[in-house]
């Protein structure tokens, strides 16, 4: 379970620091019980983000089954995907 308030804190932190490897490293140190993944938002096709921002989206990950799945259920969430949104040119 990941509390919605924690996800909000993470979103605020990423918005201030920008999404990059250094930010991801700091989040992993601050929240060691949460698994973080970083990718492009274009790589995610079948889920709705828990939080949407102009520069990134946050998706929740459920690791309770055989395979990792994206979820919208904070009670099942054990990880977070930080997906960078790249503006189309």
HELIX and SHEET records of a PDB file:
HELIX    1   1 UNK A    4  UNK A   17  1                                  14    
HELIX    2   2 UNK A   21  UNK A   30  1                                  10    
HELIX    3   3 UNK A   41  UNK A   43  5                                   3    
SHEET    1   A 4 UNK A  35  UNK A  40  0                                        
SHEET    2   A 4 UNK A  79  UNK A  84  1                                        
SHEET    3   A 4 UNK A  56  UNK A  62 -1                                        
SHEET    4   A 4 UNK A  51  UNK A  52 -1                                        
SHEET    1   B 4 UNK A  35  UNK A  40  0                                        
SHEET    2   B 4 UNK A  79  UNK A  84  1                                        
SHEET    3   B 4 UNK A  56  UNK A  62 -1                                        
SHEET    4   B 4 UNK A  69  UNK A  71 -1                                        
END                                                                             
